C-alpha cells in the first residue's frame, strides 16, 4: 500500500505492470477508468471481482446524479414559477384588501368583517 498523488500512483502502477506483466491480472489498474476514475487504485494478481470490487463502467456516479437532478430541476422550474406568480398576486391583493379595510375602519369606526 502506497499513498500519494493519483498521477504519481498511476505512473508507479504502470511501471510495475511493465516490469512484470505476468504478475498482474489483465495488466491493468483497477480504478484508473472505472466510475470515471477512482481515488483508490488497485493492482492484483487475481480477478478484481474475487477481491470484492464491483465491475464498474467508465461513467462516474456523479454524472448520473447530475442527469437526475437536472431533469428534476427542469420539471420543477415551471411549477415553482407558477407558484411565485400566484404568490405575487395573492400578496398584492391581500395588501390592497388590508389598506381598504383600514380606510373603512377609519371612515366608519367599525371593524370590517370578512
Z-matrix of the N, CA and C atoms (Angstrom, degrees):
N
C 1 1.445
C 2 1.523 1 106.92
N 3 1.324 2 113.65 1 128.44
C 4 1.464 3 119.06 2 176.31
C 5 1.529 4 108.58 3 -131.63
N 6 1.312 5 116.17 4 156.55
C 7 1.455 6 122.88 5 -179.00
C 8 1.517 7 108.72 6 -123.10
N 9 1.314 8 116.13 7 152.38
C 10 1.453 9 120.28 8 176.69
C 11 1.508 10 111.06 9 161.65
N 12 1.316 11 115.05 10 -167.67
C 13 1.461 12 120.56 11 177.67
C 14 1.524 13 109.12 12 -70.54
N 15 1.318 14 115.40 13 146.09
C 16 1.464 15 120.53 14 -176.58
C 17 1.532 16 111.44 15 -57.90
N 18 1.313 17 116.88 16 -42.14
C 19 1.469 18 119.60 17 -179.73
C 20 1.527 19 111.47 18 -62.85
N 21 1.325 20 116.53 19 -39.93
C 22 1.467 21 120.31 20 178.86
C 23 1.529 22 110.89 21 -67.52
N 24 1.340 23 115.99 22 -39.73
C 25 1.464 24 120.10 23 179.97
C 26 1.526 25 111.42 24 -67.24
N 27 1.327 26 116.86 25 -39.72
C 28 1.469 27 119.74 26 176.51
C 29 1.528 28 111.16 27 -63.84
N 30 1.311 29 116.63 28 -41.90
C 31 1.473 30 120.15 29 178.33
C 32 1.525 31 110.12 30 -62.06
N 33 1.342 32 117.15 31 -42.64
C 34 1.472 33 120.78 32 178.64
C 35 1.521 34 110.59 33 -63.87
N 36 1.332 35 117.41 34 -43.33
C 37 1.470 36 120.85 35 -179.76
C 38 1.523 37 110.81 36 -62.63
N 39 1.308 38 117.67 37 -43.25
C 40 1.468 39 120.65 38 179.93
C 41 1.529 40 111.50 39 -67.96
N 42 1.325 41 116.47 40 -33.27
C 43 1.471 42 119.93 41 175.58
C 44 1.523 43 109.71 42 -65.58
N 45 1.327 44 117.74 43 -43.03
C 46 1.470 45 121.11 44 178.49
C 47 1.524 46 111.21 45 -63.45
N 48 1.330 47 116.55 46 -41.77
C 49 1.476 48 120.05 47 179.31
C 50 1.524 49 109.85 48 -64.66
N 51 1.335 50 116.77 49 -42.78
C 52 1.468 51 120.16 50 -179.16
C 53 1.523 52 111.57 51 -65.18
N 54 1.331 53 118.19 52 -34.19
C 55 1.460 54 120.45 53 -178.12
C 56 1.530 55 112.28 54 -76.54
N 57 1.353 56 119.07 55 -32.36
C 58 1.463 57 122.55 56 179.73
C 59 1.532 58 109.85 57 -140.85
N 60 1.343 59 118.05 58 72.69
C 61 1.461 60 120.27 59 -175.45
C 62 1.536 61 114.07 60 -63.42
N 63 1.334 62 117.94 61 -27.01
C 64 1.471 63 120.85 62 -179.36
C 65 1.531 64 112.43 63 -72.83
N 66 1.301 65 117.85 64 -15.88
C 67 1.456 66 122.19 65 -175.82
C 68 1.534 67 113.05 66 -80.82
N 69 1.333 68 117.46 67 -26.74
C 70 1.472 69 120.61 68 -170.44
C 71 1.521 70 112.11 69 -108.99
N 72 1.339 71 114.91 70 141.45
C 73 1.466 72 122.91 71 -179.59
C 74 1.527 73 109.69 72 -65.46
N 75 1.319 74 115.97 73 123.96
C 76 1.469 75 124.98 74 178.42
C 77 1.532 76 113.40 75 54.89
N 78 1.299 77 117.41 76 11.60
C 79 1.472 78 122.20 77 -179.88
C 80 1.534 79 111.81 78 46.95
N 81 1.318 80 114.15 79 48.29
C 82 1.459 81 117.88 80 179.20
C 83 1.522 82 110.34 81 -139.57
N 84 1.315 83 114.39 82 163.19
C 85 1.460 84 122.67 83 179.99
C 86 1.524 85 106.98 84 -104.05
N 87 1.337 86 116.11 85 118.50
C 88 1.462 87 119.59 86 176.84
C 89 1.525 88 107.99 87 -74.12
N 90 1.331 89 115.93 88 127.70
C 91 1.457 90 121.34 89 -178.87
C 92 1.516 91 113.08 90 106.14
N 93 1.333 92 116.56 91 -9.80
C 94 1.463 93 118.64 92 178.76
C 95 1.531 94 110.13 93 -69.05
N 96 1.336 95 116.65 94 -44.94
C 97 1.459 96 120.50 95 -178.30
C 98 1.528 97 112.52 96 -119.12
N 99 1.316 98 118.81 97 -18.59
C 100 1.461 99 122.36 98 -177.63
C 101 1.527 100 110.42 99 -60.11
N 102 1.330 101 116.17 100 134.51
C 103 1.468 102 123.07 101 178.50
C 104 1.531 103 112.12 102 53.13
N 105 1.322 104 115.68 103 35.84
C 106 1.461 105 119.73 104 179.14
C 107 1.513 106 114.04 105 80.34
N 108 1.324 107 117.18 106 4.75
C 109 1.467 108 122.15 107 -177.37
C 110 1.515 109 109.61 108 102.78
N 111 1.312 110 116.25 109 121.42
C 112 1.458 111 120.24 110 -176.06
C 113 1.526 112 111.14 111 -102.55
N 114 1.329 113 115.80 112 170.06
C 115 1.461 114 120.83 113 179.06
C 116 1.522 115 111.71 114 -83.73
N 117 1.330 116 115.97 115 -16.97
C 118 1.457 117 120.62 116 -179.94
C 119 1.527 118 107.50 117 -114.45
N 120 1.303 119 116.56 118 130.97
C 121 1.468 120 122.60 119 -179.24
C 122 1.525 121 109.32 120 -114.24
N 123 1.342 122 116.25 121 144.46
C 124 1.466 123 121.01 122 -178.45
C 125 1.517 124 109.99 123 -128.81
N 126 1.318 125 114.82 124 141.77
C 127 1.464 126 123.82 125 165.75
C 128 1.515 127 105.76 126 -118.74
N 129 1.334 128 115.97 127 138.65
C 130 1.457 129 117.86 128 -177.12
C 131 1.522 130 110.27 129 -149.44
N 132 1.324 131 114.80 130 152.33
C 133 1.458 132 121.30 131 175.09
C 134 1.528 133 111.64 132 -90.41
N 135 1.333 134 117.41 133 -9.58
C 136 1.473 135 122.19 134 178.50
C 137 1.531 136 108.57 135 -122.84
N 138 1.321 137 115.30 136 170.55
C 139 1.460 138 120.91 137 179.88
C 140 1.523 139 110.77 138 -55.92
N 141 1.311 140 115.41 139 140.74
C 142 1.463 141 120.07 140 179.90
C 143 1.527 142 111.31 141 -65.87
N 144 1.330 143 117.35 142 -29.55
C 145 1.466 144 120.79 143 177.18
C 146 1.536 145 110.48 144 -67.71
N 147 1.325 146 118.12 145 -31.77
C 148 1.466 147 120.71 146 175.97
C 149 1.529 148 111.39 147 -66.08
N 150 1.319 149 116.52 148 -25.44
C 151 1.459 150 120.94 149 176.98
C 152 1.529 151 111.63 150 -82.71
N 153 1.343 152 116.23 151 -4.97
C 154 1.463 153 120.73 152 -179.85
C 155 1.515 154 113.79 153 91.24
N 156 1.326 155 116.24 154 10.29
C 157 1.463 156 119.76 155 178.79
C 158 1.524 157 109.45 156 -85.77
N 159 1.315 158 118.98 157 135.00
C 160 1.462 159 120.93 158 -177.50
C 161 1.520 160 112.13 159 -73.57
N 162 1.319 161 115.06 160 154.41
C 163 1.463 162 120.10 161 174.98
C 164 1.533 163 106.01 162 -83.81
N 165 1.320 164 116.16 163 114.41
C 166 1.461 165 122.06 164 -175.89
C 167 1.516 166 110.42 165 -116.26
N 168 1.317 167 115.67 166 148.23
C 169 1.454 168 121.28 167 175.06
C 170 1.522 169 110.34 168 -82.64
N 171 1.329 170 116.22 169 -179.95
C 172 1.467 171 119.55 170 -177.18
C 173 1.528 172 114.36 171 -79.33
N 174 1.337 173 117.80 172 -8.95
C 175 1.462 174 120.56 173 -177.21
C 176 1.524 175 110.17 174 -89.27
N 177 1.318 176 116.36 175 136.05
C 178 1.462 177 120.90 176 -177.32
C 179 1.523 178 111.13 177 -76.45
N 180 1.319 179 116.09 178 155.14
C 181 1.451 180 122.31 179 176.90
C 182 1.531 181 109.53 180 -63.94
N 183 1.307 182 117.65 181 -36.76
C 184 1.459 183 122.21 182 178.20
C 185 1.523 184 112.38 183 -59.35
N 186 1.333 185 116.56 184 -34.23
C 187 1.464 186 120.88 185 177.90
C 188 1.525 187 110.24 186 -62.15
N 189 1.340 188 116.06 187 -44.81
C 190 1.466 189 119.91 188 178.68
C 191 1.526 190 111.30 189 -65.46
N 192 1.322 191 117.03 190 -40.40
C 193 1.464 192 120.95 191 178.85
C 194 1.528 193 110.51 192 -62.67
N 195 1.315 194 117.39 193 -39.45
C 196 1.457 195 121.48 194 178.51
C 197 1.522 196 110.91 195 -65.19
N 198 1.327 197 116.94 196 -40.21
C 199 1.459 198 119.90 197 178.14
C 200 1.527 199 111.16 198 -62.85
N 201 1.335 200 116.94 199 -43.88
C 202 1.458 201 121.09 200 -178.68
C 203 1.526 202 110.45 201 -65.27
N 204 1.327 203 117.28 202 -47.49
C 205 1.464 204 119.07 203 -177.76
C 206 1.521 205 111.71 204 -67.16
N 207 1.337 206 118.43 205 -33.68
C 208 1.465 207 119.28 206 178.95
C 209 1.521 208 110.36 207 -65.98
N 210 1.327 209 117.84 208 -37.48
C 211 1.472 210 120.60 209 176.87
C 212 1.528 211 109.81 210 -66.55
N 213 1.321 212 117.02 211 -43.89
C 214 1.468 213 120.29 212 179.23
C 215 1.524 214 109.90 213 -60.67
N 216 1.327 215 117.80 214 -46.20
C 217 1.459 216 120.77 215 -178.66
C 218 1.527 217 111.32 216 -65.25
N 219 1.339 218 116.60 217 -38.01
C 220 1.455 219 119.98 218 -179.89
C 221 1.533 220 109.91 219 -62.91
N 222 1.315 221 117.39 220 -45.54
C 223 1.461 222 120.51 221 -178.38
C 224 1.523 223 112.28 222 -77.82
N 225 1.306 224 117.86 223 -19.98
C 226 1.454 225 121.29 224 -179.91
C 227 1.526 226 111.69 225 -86.96
N 228 1.315 227 117.62 226 -21.49
C 229 1.467 228 121.11 227 -176.28
C 230 1.529 229 111.50 228 -62.20
N 231 1.318 230 118.16 229 -42.25
C 232 1.463 231 121.47 230 -179.34
C 233 1.522 232 112.70 231 -61.02
N 234 1.342 233 118.18 232 -54.95
C 235 1.465 234 118.86 233 179.00
C 236 1.524 235 113.29 234 -60.45
N 237 1.321 236 118.47 235 -36.64
C 238 1.464 237 120.64 236 178.61
C 239 1.529 238 110.05 237 -65.96
N 240 1.323 239 117.45 238 -40.49
C 241 1.454 240 121.59 239 177.98
C 242 1.528 241 110.67 240 -63.61
N 243 1.327 242 117.04 241 -44.99
C 244 1.463 243 121.10 242 178.48
C 245 1.530 244 110.30 243 -61.73
N 246 1.324 245 117.05 244 -43.99
C 247 1.464 246 120.64 245 178.58
C 248 1.529 247 110.73 246 -61.56
N 249 1.314 248 117.22 247 -39.10
C 250 1.459 249 120.86 248 178.01
C 251 1.522 250 111.99 249 -64.35
N 252 1.341 251 116.70 250 -41.91
C 253 1.466 252 120.32 251 178.41
C 254 1.531 253 109.71 252 -64.72
N 255 1.339 254 116.49 253 -46.22
C 256 1.467 255 119.37 254 177.42
C 257 1.526 256 111.14 255 -59.53
N 258 1.305 257 117.10 256 -43.68
C 259 1.458 258 121.57 257 179.12
C 260 1.524 259 111.98 258 -59.67
N 261 1.340 260 115.49 259 -40.83
C 262 1.462 261 119.98 260 178.55
C 263 1.533 262 110.63 261 -60.24
N 264 1.336 263 116.66 262 -49.18
C 265 1.466 264 119.92 263 -178.31
C 266 1.530 265 112.13 264 -68.01
N 267 1.312 266 117.01 265 -38.33
C 268 1.463 267 119.66 266 178.12
C 269 1.524 268 110.39 267 -62.85
N 270 1.327 269 116.18 268 -45.60
C 271 1.468 270 119.84 269 -179.99
C 272 1.520 271 110.71 270 -63.97
N 273 1.325 272 117.90 271 -42.70
C 274 1.465 273 121.38 272 179.56
C 275 1.534 274 110.73 273 -61.46
N 276 1.327 275 116.04 274 -45.61
C 277 1.468 276 119.44 275 179.42
C 278 1.524 277 111.41 276 -66.71
N 279 1.317 278 116.36 277 -37.39
C 280 1.467 279 120.00 278 179.54
C 281 1.530 280 110.28 279 -64.81
N 282 1.314 281 117.72 280 -43.80
C 283 1.464 282 121.00 281 178.90
C 284 1.524 283 110.87 282 -64.35
N 285 1.339 284 117.28 283 -38.91
C 286 1.460 285 120.35 284 177.50
C 287 1.534 286 109.99 285 -64.50
N 288 1.329 287 115.88 286 -43.80
C 289 1.465 288 120.56 287 178.17
C 290 1.533 289 110.90 288 -60.47
N 291 1.323 290 117.23 289 -43.13
C 292 1.461 291 120.93 290 179.86
C 293 1.522 292 111.30 291 -63.37
N 294 1.327 293 117.88 292 -40.75
C 295 1.470 294 119.50 293 179.55
C 296 1.531 295 110.04 294 -68.71
N 297 1.344 296 118.25 295 -38.82
C 298 1.471 297 121.01 296 177.07
C 299 1.532 298 110.18 297 -65.17
N 300 1.311 299 117.02 298 -39.63
C 301 1.463 300 121.23 299 179.05
C 302 1.521 301 110.08 300 -62.97
N 303 1.320 302 116.12 301 -43.79
C 304 1.461 303 120.90 302 179.81
C 305 1.537 304 110.37 303 -63.41
N 306 1.326 305 117.01 304 -44.21
C 307 1.463 306 120.93 305 177.76
C 308 1.531 307 110.92 306 -61.32
N 309 1.339 308 116.74 307 -43.00
C 310 1.464 309 121.56 308 179.47
C 311 1.538 310 110.72 309 -61.65
N 312 1.308 311 117.28 310 -41.52
C 313 1.467 312 121.00 311 178.96
C 314 1.525 313 111.15 312 -64.74
N 315 1.349 314 116.38 313 -39.49
C 316 1.462 315 119.65 314 179.45
C 317 1.528 316 111.20 315 -67.46
N 318 1.359 317 117.05 316 -37.99
C 319 1.460 318 120.81 317 -179.36
C 320 1.521 319 112.30 318 -69.89
N 321 1.317 320 116.20 319 -48.36
C 322 1.458 321 120.55 320 -172.70
C 323 1.526 322 113.92 321 -95.88
N 324 1.297 323 116.67 322 -24.73
C 325 1.452 324 119.85 323 -175.72
C 326 1.525 325 113.08 324 83.84
N 327 1.315 326 116.09 325 -2.90
C 328 1.468 327 121.10 326 179.24
C 329 1.534 328 109.90 327 -105.96
N 330 1.353 329 116.43 328 141.30
C 331 1.472 330 117.78 329 175.90
C 332 1.527 331 110.52 330 -69.77
N 333 1.314 332 114.65 331 143.62
C 334 1.476 333 120.05 332 179.08
C 335 1.515 334 109.25 333 -74.32
N 336 1.297 335 115.22 334 140.53
C 337 1.476 336 119.75 335 177.59
C 338 1.521 337 108.70 336 -105.14
N 339 1.297 338 114.92 337 136.56
C 340 1.468 339 119.66 338 178.71
C 341 1.493 340 111.73 339 -79.52
